[in-house]
Amino acid sequence: MTSEFRPLDPGRINLMDPLEVQYWCRELGCSTSDLENAVDQAGDHISAVRAQLEQRHAGARPG
């Protein structure tokens, strides 16, 4: 059932909706905690959240 789920506003992340949180975690390949932290830091726009997650992953790489 959740595989068919689509958010009402695909440009924003609604952390109050558990199905939407599952959807975005699957789409972005992150944990719920990572998603919540990214939204806290960047706001709820998907482009900003995606950039925040990519920045965190880049910073976490050894190098």
Distance bins in CASP14 RR format, pairs under 12 A and 6 or more apart:
PFRMAT RR
TARGET T0000
AUTHOR 0000-0000-0000
RMODE 2
METHOD distances of the structure
MODEL  1
1 19 0 0 0 0 1 0 0 0 0 0 0
1 22 0 0 0 0 0 1 0 0 0 0 0
1 23 0 0 0 0 0 1 0 0 0 0 0
2 17 0 0 0 0 0 1 0 0 0 0 0
2 18 0 0 0 0 1 0 0 0 0 0 0
2 19 1 0 1 0 0 0 0 0 0 0 0
2 20 0 0 0 0 1 0 0 0 0 0 0
2 21 0 0 0 0 0 1 0 0 0 0 0
2 22 1 0 1 0 0 0 0 0 0 0 0
2 23 1 0 0 1 0 0 0 0 0 0 0
2 24 0 0 0 0 0 1 0 0 0 0 0
2 25 0 0 0 0 0 1 0 0 0 0 0
2 26 0 0 0 0 1 0 0 0 0 0 0
2 27 0 0 0 0 0 1 0 0 0 0 0
3 19 0 0 0 0 0 1 0 0 0 0 0
3 22 0 0 0 0 1 0 0 0 0 0 0
3 23 0 0 0 0 1 0 0 0 0 0 0
3 26 0 0 0 0 1 0 0 0 0 0 0
3 27 0 0 0 0 0 1 0 0 0 0 0
4 19 0 0 0 0 0 1 0 0 0 0 0
4 23 0 0 0 0 0 1 0 0 0 0 0
5 17 0 0 0 0 1 0 0 0 0 0 0
5 18 0 0 0 0 0 1 0 0 0 0 0
5 19 1 0 1 0 0 0 0 0 0 0 0
5 20 1 0 0 1 0 0 0 0 0 0 0
5 21 0 0 0 0 0 1 0 0 0 0 0
5 22 1 0 0 1 0 0 0 0 0 0 0
5 23 1 0 1 0 0 0 0 0 0 0 0
5 24 0 0 0 0 0 1 0 0 0 0 0
5 25 0 0 0 0 0 1 0 0 0 0 0
5 26 0 0 0 0 1 0 0 0 0 0 0
5 27 0 0 0 0 0 1 0 0 0 0 0
6 17 0 0 0 0 0 1 0 0 0 0 0
6 19 0 0 0 0 1 0 0 0 0 0 0
6 20 0 0 0 0 1 0 0 0 0 0 0
6 23 1 0 0 1 0 0 0 0 0 0 0
6 24 0 0 0 0 0 1 0 0 0 0 0
6 26 0 0 0 0 0 1 0 0 0 0 0
6 27 0 0 0 0 0 1 0 0 0 0 0
7 13 1 0 0 1 0 0 0 0 0 0 0
7 14 1 0 0 1 0 0 0 0 0 0 0
7 15 0 0 0 0 0 1 0 0 0 0 0
7 16 0 0 0 0 0 1 0 0 0 0 0
7 17 1 0 0 1 0 0 0 0 0 0 0
7 19 0 0 0 0 1 0 0 0 0 0 0
7 20 1 0 1 0 0 0 0 0 0 0 0
7 21 0 0 0 0 0 1 0 0 0 0 0
7 22 0 0 0 0 0 1 0 0 0 0 0
7 23 1 0 0 1 0 0 0 0 0 0 0
7 24 1 0 0 1 0 0 0 0 0 0 0
7 26 0 0 0 0 0 1 0 0 0 0 0
7 27 0 0 0 0 1 0 0 0 0 0 0
7 44 0 0 0 0 0 1 0 0 0 0 0
7 46 0 0 0 0 1 0 0 0 0 0 0
8 14 1 0 0 1 0 0 0 0 0 0 0
8 17 0 0 0 0 1 0 0 0 0 0 0
8 19 0 0 0 0 0 1 0 0 0 0 0
8 20 0 0 0 0 1 0 0 0 0 0 0
8 23 0 0 0 0 0 1 0 0 0 0 0
9 17 0 0 0 0 0 1 0 0 0 0 0
9 20 0 0 0 0 1 0 0 0 0 0 0
9 23 0 0 0 0 0 1 0 0 0 0 0
9 24 0 0 0 0 0 1 0 0 0 0 0
9 44 0 0 0 0 1 0 0 0 0 0 0
9 45 0 0 0 0 0 1 0 0 0 0 0
9 46 0 0 0 0 1 0 0 0 0 0 0
10 20 0 0 0 0 0 1 0 0 0 0 0
10 23 0 0 0 0 1 0 0 0 0 0 0
10 24 0 0 0 0 1 0 0 0 0 0 0
10 27 0 0 0 0 1 0 0 0 0 0 0
10 44 0 0 0 0 0 1 0 0 0 0 0
10 45 0 0 0 0 0 1 0 0 0 0 0
10 46 1 0 0 1 0 0 0 0 0 0 0
10 47 0 0 0 0 0 1 0 0 0 0 0
11 20 0 0 0 0 0 1 0 0 0 0 0
11 23 0 0 0 0 0 1 0 0 0 0 0
11 24 0 0 0 0 0 1 0 0 0 0 0
11 27 0 0 0 0 0 1 0 0 0 0 0
11 43 0 0 0 0 0 1 0 0 0 0 0
11 44 0 0 0 0 1 0 0 0 0 0 0
11 45 1 0 0 1 0 0 0 0 0 0 0
11 46 1 0 1 0 0 0 0 0 0 0 0
11 47 1 0 0 1 0 0 0 0 0 0 0
11 48 0 0 0 0 0 1 0 0 0 0 0
11 49 0 0 0 0 1 0 0 0 0 0 0
11 50 0 0 0 0 0 1 0 0 0 0 0
12 20 0 0 0 0 1 0 0 0 0 0 0
12 24 0 0 0 0 1 0 0 0 0 0 0
12 39 0 0 0 0 1 0 0 0 0 0 0
12 42 0 0 0 0 0 1 0 0 0 0 0
12 43 0 0 0 0 1 0 0 0 0 0 0
12 44 1 0 1 0 0 0 0 0 0 0 0
12 45 1 0 0 1 0 0 0 0 0 0 0
12 46 1 0 0 1 0 0 0 0 0 0 0
12 47 0 0 0 0 0 1 0 0 0 0 0
12 48 0 0 0 0 1 0 0 0 0 0 0
12 49 0 0 0 0 1 0 0 0 0 0 0
13 19 0 0 0 0 0 1 0 0 0 0 0
13 20 1 0 0 1 0 0 0 0 0 0 0
13 21 1 0 0 1 0 0 0 0 0 0 0
13 22 0 0 0 0 0 1 0 0 0 0 0
13 23 0 0 0 0 1 0 0 0 0 0 0
13 24 1 0 1 0 0 0 0 0 0 0 0
13 25 0 0 0 0 1 0 0 0 0 0 0
13 27 0 0 0 0 1 0 0 0 0 0 0
13 28 0 0 0 0 1 0 0 0 0 0 0
13 30 0 0 0 0 0 1 0 0 0 0 0
13 32 0 0 0 0 0 1 0 0 0 0 0
13 34 0 0 0 0 0 1 0 0 0 0 0
13 35 1 0 0 1 0 0 0 0 0 0 0
13 36 0 0 0 0 1 0 0 0 0 0 0
13 38 0 0 0 0 1 0 0 0 0 0 0
13 39 1 0 1 0 0 0 0 0 0 0 0
13 40 0 0 0 0 0 1 0 0 0 0 0
13 42 0 0 0 0 1 0 0 0 0 0 0
13 43 0 0 0 0 1 0 0 0 0 0 0
13 44 1 0 1 0 0 0 0 0 0 0 0
13 45 1 0 0 1 0 0 0 0 0 0 0
13 46 1 0 0 1 0 0 0 0 0 0 0
13 47 0 0 0 0 0 1 0 0 0 0 0
13 48 0 0 0 0 1 0 0 0 0 0 0
13 49 1 0 1 0 0 0 0 0 0 0 0
13 50 0 0 0 0 1 0 0 0 0 0 0
13 52 0 0 0 0 0 1 0 0 0 0 0
13 53 0 0 0 0 0 1 0 0 0 0 0
14 20 1 0 1 0 0 0 0 0 0 0 0
14 21 0 0 0 0 1 0 0 0 0 0 0
14 22 0 0 0 0 0 1 0 0 0 0 0
14 23 0 0 0 0 1 0 0 0 0 0 0
14 24 0 0 0 0 1 0 0 0 0 0 0
14 35 0 0 0 0 0 1 0 0 0 0 0
14 36 0 0 0 0 0 1 0 0 0 0 0
14 39 0 0 0 0 1 0 0 0 0 0 0
14 43 0 0 0 0 0 1 0 0 0 0 0
14 44 1 0 0 1 0 0 0 0 0 0 0
14 45 0 0 0 0 0 1 0 0 0 0 0
14 46 0 0 0 0 0 1 0 0 0 0 0
14 49 0 0 0 0 0 1 0 0 0 0 0
15 21 1 0 0 1 0 0 0 0 0 0 0
15 22 0 0 0 0 0 1 0 0 0 0 0
15 23 0 0 0 0 0 1 0 0 0 0 0
15 24 0 0 0 0 1 0 0 0 0 0 0
15 25 0 0 0 0 0 1 0 0 0 0 0
15 32 0 0 0 0 1 0 0 0 0 0 0
15 33 0 0 0 0 0 1 0 0 0 0 0
15 35 1 0 0 1 0 0 0 0 0 0 0
15 36 1 0 0 1 0 0 0 0 0 0 0
15 37 0 0 0 0 0 1 0 0 0 0 0
15 38 0 0 0 0 0 1 0 0 0 0 0
15 39 1 0 1 0 0 0 0 0 0 0 0
15 40 0 0 0 0 1 0 0 0 0 0 0
15 43 0 0 0 0 0 1 0 0 0 0 0
15 44 1 0 0 1 0 0 0 0 0 0 0
15 49 0 0 0 0 0 1 0 0 0 0 0
16 36 0 0 0 0 0 1 0 0 0 0 0
16 39 0 0 0 0 0 1 0 0 0 0 0
16 44 0 0 0 0 0 1 0 0 0 0 0
17 23 0 0 0 0 1 0 0 0 0 0 0
17 24 0 0 0 0 1 0 0 0 0 0 0
17 44 0 0 0 0 0 1 0 0 0 0 0
18 24 0 0 0 0 0 1 0 0 0 0 0
18 25 0 0 0 0 0 1 0 0 0 0 0
18 32 0 0 0 0 1 0 0 0 0 0 0
18 35 0 0 0 0 0 1 0 0 0 0 0
19 25 0 0 0 0 0 1 0 0 0 0 0
19 26 0 0 0 0 0 1 0 0 0 0 0
20 26 0 0 0 0 0 1 0 0 0 0 0
20 27 0 0 0 0 0 1 0 0 0 0 0
20 28 0 0 0 0 0 1 0 0 0 0 0
20 32 0 0 0 0 0 1 0 0 0 0 0
20 35 0 0 0 0 0 1 0 0 0 0 0
20 39 0 0 0 0 0 1 0 0 0 0 0
20 44 0 0 0 0 0 1 0 0 0 0 0
20 46 0 0 0 0 0 1 0 0 0 0 0
21 27 0 0 0 0 0 1 0 0 0 0 0
21 28 0 0 0 0 0 1 0 0 0 0 0
21 30 0 0 0 0 0 1 0 0 0 0 0
21 31 0 0 0 0 0 1 0 0 0 0 0
21 32 1 0 1 0 0 0 0 0 0 0 0
21 33 0 0 0 0 0 1 0 0 0 0 0
21 34 0 0 0 0 0 1 0 0 0 0 0
21 35 1 0 0 1 0 0 0 0 0 0 0
21 36 0 0 0 0 1 0 0 0 0 0 0
21 38 0 0 0 0 0 1 0 0 0 0 0
21 39 0 0 0 0 1 0 0 0 0 0 0
21 44 0 0 0 0 0 1 0 0 0 0 0
21 49 0 0 0 0 0 1 0 0 0 0 0
22 28 0 0 0 0 0 1 0 0 0 0 0
22 29 0 0 0 0 0 1 0 0 0 0 0
22 30 0 0 0 0 0 1 0 0 0 0 0
22 31 0 0 0 0 0 1 0 0 0 0 0
22 32 0 0 0 0 1 0 0 0 0 0 0
22 35 0 0 0 0 1 0 0 0 0 0 0
23 29 0 0 0 0 0 1 0 0 0 0 0
23 30 0 0 0 0 0 1 0 0 0 0 0
23 32 0 0 0 0 0 1 0 0 0 0 0
23 35 0 0 0 0 0 1 0 0 0 0 0
23 46 0 0 0 0 0 1 0 0 0 0 0
24 30 0 0 0 0 1 0 0 0 0 0 0
24 31 0 0 0 0 0 1 0 0 0 0 0
24 32 0 0 0 0 1 0 0 0 0 0 0
24 34 0 0 0 0 0 1 0 0 0 0 0
24 35 1 0 1 0 0 0 0 0 0 0 0
24 36 0 0 0 0 0 1 0 0 0 0 0
24 38 0 0 0 0 1 0 0 0 0 0 0
24 39 0 0 0 0 1 0 0 0 0 0 0
24 44 0 0 0 0 0 1 0 0 0 0 0
24 45 0 0 0 0 0 1 0 0 0 0 0
24 46 1 0 0 1 0 0 0 0 0 0 0
24 49 1 0 0 1 0 0 0 0 0 0 0
24 50 0 0 0 0 1 0 0 0 0 0 0
24 53 0 0 0 0 0 1 0 0 0 0 0
25 31 1 0 0 1 0 0 0 0 0 0 0
25 32 1 0 1 0 0 0 0 0 0 0 0
25 33 0 0 0 0 1 0 0 0 0 0 0
25 34 1 0 0 1 0 0 0 0 0 0 0
25 35 1 0 1 0 0 0 0 0 0 0 0
25 36 0 0 0 0 1 0 0 0 0 0 0
25 38 0 0 0 0 0 1 0 0 0 0 0
25 39 0 0 0 0 0 1 0 0 0 0 0
25 49 0 0 0 0 0 1 0 0 0 0 0
25 53 0 0 0 0 0 1 0 0 0 0 0
26 32 0 0 0 0 0 1 0 0 0 0 0
26 35 0 0 0 0 0 1 0 0 0 0 0
27 35 0 0 0 0 1 0 0 0 0 0 0
27 46 0 0 0 0 1 0 0 0 0 0 0
27 49 0 0 0 0 0 1 0 0 0 0 0
27 50 0 0 0 0 1 0 0 0 0 0 0
27 53 0 0 0 0 0 1 0 0 0 0 0
28 34 0 0 0 0 1 0 0 0 0 0 0
28 35 1 0 0 1 0 0 0 0 0 0 0
28 38 0 0 0 0 1 0 0 0 0 0 0
28 39 0 0 0 0 0 1 0 0 0 0 0
28 46 0 0 0 0 1 0 0 0 0 0 0
28 47 0 0 0 0 0 1 0 0 0 0 0
28 49 1 0 0 1 0 0 0 0 0 0 0
28 50 1 0 0 1 0 0 0 0 0 0 0
28 51 0 0 0 0 0 1 0 0 0 0 0
28 52 0 0 0 0 0 1 0 0 0 0 0
28 53 1 0 1 0 0 0 0 0 0 0 0
28 54 0 0 0 0 1 0 0 0 0 0 0
28 56 0 0 0 0 0 1 0 0 0 0 0
28 57 0 0 0 0 0 1 0 0 0 0 0
29 35 0 0 0 0 1 0 0 0 0 0 0
29 38 0 0 0 0 0 1 0 0 0 0 0
29 49 0 0 0 0 0 1 0 0 0 0 0
29 50 0 0 0 0 0 1 0 0 0 0 0
29 53 0 0 0 0 1 0 0 0 0 0 0
29 54 0 0 0 0 0 1 0 0 0 0 0
29 57 0 0 0 0 1 0 0 0 0 0 0
30 36 0 0 0 0 1 0 0 0 0 0 0
30 37 0 0 0 0 1 0 0 0 0 0 0
30 38 1 0 0 1 0 0 0 0 0 0 0
30 39 0 0 0 0 0 1 0 0 0 0 0
30 49 0 0 0 0 1 0 0 0 0 0 0
30 50 0 0 0 0 1 0 0 0 0 0 0
30 52 0 0 0 0 0 1 0 0 0 0 0
30 53 1 0 1 0 0 0 0 0 0 0 0
30 54 0 0 0 0 0 1 0 0 0 0 0
30 56 0 0 0 0 1 0 0 0 0 0 0
30 57 0 0 0 0 1 0 0 0 0 0 0
30 60 0 0 0 0 0 1 0 0 0 0 0
31 37 0 0 0 0 1 0 0 0 0 0 0
31 38 0 0 0 0 0 1 0 0 0 0 0
31 53 0 0 0 0 0 1 0 0 0 0 0
31 56 0 0 0 0 0 1 0 0 0 0 0
32 38 0 0 0 0 0 1 0 0 0 0 0
32 39 0 0 0 0 0 1 0 0 0 0 0
33 39 0 0 0 0 0 1 0 0 0 0 0
33 40 0 0 0 0 0 1 0 0 0 0 0
33 53 0 0 0 0 0 1 0 0 0 0 0
33 56 0 0 0 0 0 1 0 0 0 0 0
34 40 0 0 0 0 0 1 0 0 0 0 0
34 41 0 0 0 0 0 1 0 0 0 0 0
34 42 0 0 0 0 0 1 0 0 0 0 0
34 49 0 0 0 0 1 0 0 0 0 0 0
34 50 0 0 0 0 0 1 0 0 0 0 0
34 52 0 0 0 0 1 0 0 0 0 0 0
34 53 1 0 0 1 0 0 0 0 0 0 0
34 54 0 0 0 0 0 1 0 0 0 0 0
34 55 0 0 0 0 0 1 0 0 0 0 0
34 56 1 0 0 1 0 0 0 0 0 0 0
34 57 0 0 0 0 1 0 0 0 0 0 0
34 60 0 0 0 0 0 1 0 0 0 0 0
35 41 0 0 0 0 0 1 0 0 0 0 0
35 42 0 0 0 0 0 1 0 0 0 0 0
35 43 0 0 0 0 0 1 0 0 0 0 0
35 44 0 0 0 0 0 1 0 0 0 0 0
35 46 0 0 0 0 0 1 0 0 0 0 0
35 49 1 0 0 1 0 0 0 0 0 0 0
35 50 0 0 0 0 0 1 0 0 0 0 0
35 52 0 0 0 0 1 0 0 0 0 0 0
35 53 1 0 0 1 0 0 0 0 0 0 0
35 56 0 0 0 0 0 1 0 0 0 0 0
36 42 0 0 0 0 0 1 0 0 0 0 0
36 43 0 0 0 0 0 1 0 0 0 0 0
36 44 0 0 0 0 0 1 0 0 0 0 0
36 49 0 0 0 0 0 1 0 0 0 0 0
36 52 0 0 0 0 0 1 0 0 0 0 0
36 53 0 0 0 0 0 1 0 0 0 0 0
37 43 0 0 0 0 0 1 0 0 0 0 0
37 49 0 0 0 0 1 0 0 0 0 0 0
37 52 0 0 0 0 1 0 0 0 0 0 0
37 53 0 0 0 0 1 0 0 0 0 0 0
37 55 0 0 0 0 0 1 0 0 0 0 0
37 56 0 0 0 0 1 0 0 0 0 0 0
38 44 0 0 0 0 1 0 0 0 0 0 0
38 45 0 0 0 0 0 1 0 0 0 0 0
38 46 0 0 0 0 0 1 0 0 0 0 0
38 47 0 0 0 0 0 1 0 0 0 0 0
38 48 0 0 0 0 1 0 0 0 0 0 0
38 49 1 0 1 0 0 0 0 0 0 0 0
38 50 0 0 0 0 1 0 0 0 0 0 0
38 51 0 0 0 0 1 0 0 0 0 0 0
38 52 1 0 1 0 0 0 0 0 0 0 0
38 53 1 0 1 0 0 0 0 0 0 0 0
38 54 0 0 0 0 1 0 0 0 0 0 0
38 55 0 0 0 0 1 0 0 0 0 0 0
38 56 1 0 0 1 0 0 0 0 0 0 0
38 57 0 0 0 0 0 1 0 0 0 0 0
39 45 0 0 0 0 1 0 0 0 0 0 0
39 46 0 0 0 0 1 0 0 0 0 0 0
39 48 0 0 0 0 1 0 0 0 0 0 0
39 49 1 0 1 0 0 0 0 0 0 0 0
39 50 0 0 0 0 0 1 0 0 0 0 0
39 52 0 0 0 0 1 0 0 0 0 0 0
39 53 0 0 0 0 0 1 0 0 0 0 0
40 48 0 0 0 0 0 1 0 0 0 0 0
40 49 0 0 0 0 1 0 0 0 0 0 0
40 52 0 0 0 0 1 0 0 0 0 0 0
41 48 0 0 0 0 1 0 0 0 0 0 0
41 49 0 0 0 0 1 0 0 0 0 0 0
41 51 0 0 0 0 0 1 0 0 0 0 0
41 52 1 0 1 0 0 0 0 0 0 0 0
41 53 0 0 0 0 1 0 0 0 0 0 0
41 55 0 0 0 0 1 0 0 0 0 0 0
41 56 0 0 0 0 1 0 0 0 0 0 0
42 48 1 1 0 0 0 0 0 0 0 0 0
42 49 1 0 1 0 0 0 0 0 0 0 0
42 50 0 0 0 0 1 0 0 0 0 0 0
42 51 1 0 0 1 0 0 0 0 0 0 0
42 52 1 1 0 0 0 0 0 0 0 0 0
42 53 0 0 0 0 1 0 0 0 0 0 0
42 54 0 0 0 0 0 1 0 0 0 0 0
42 55 0 0 0 0 1 0 0 0 0 0 0
42 56 0 0 0 0 0 1 0 0 0 0 0
43 49 1 0 0 1 0 0 0 0 0 0 0
43 50 0 0 0 0 0 1 0 0 0 0 0
43 51 0 0 0 0 0 1 0 0 0 0 0
43 52 0 0 0 0 1 0 0 0 0 0 0
44 50 0 0 0 0 0 1 0 0 0 0 0
44 52 0 0 0 0 0 1 0 0 0 0 0
45 51 0 0 0 0 1 0 0 0 0 0 0
45 52 0 0 0 0 0 1 0 0 0 0 0
46 52 0 0 0 0 0 1 0 0 0 0 0
46 53 0 0 0 0 0 1 0 0 0 0 0
47 53 0 0 0 0 0 1 0 0 0 0 0
47 54 0 0 0 0 0 1 0 0 0 0 0
48 54 0 0 0 0 0 1 0 0 0 0 0
48 55 0 0 0 0 0 1 0 0 0 0 0
49 55 0 0 0 0 0 1 0 0 0 0 0
49 56 0 0 0 0 0 1 0 0 0 0 0
50 56 0 0 0 0 0 1 0 0 0 0 0
50 57 0 0 0 0 0 1 0 0 0 0 0
51 57 0 0 0 0 0 1 0 0 0 0 0
51 58 0 0 0 0 0 1 0 0 0 0 0
52 58 0 0 0 0 0 1 0 0 0 0 0
52 59 0 0 0 0 0 1 0 0 0 0 0
53 59 0 0 0 0 0 1 0 0 0 0 0
53 60 0 0 0 0 0 1 0 0 0 0 0
54 60 0 0 0 0 0 1 0 0 0 0 0
54 61 0 0 0 0 0 1 0 0 0 0 0
55 61 0 0 0 0 0 1 0 0 0 0 0
END
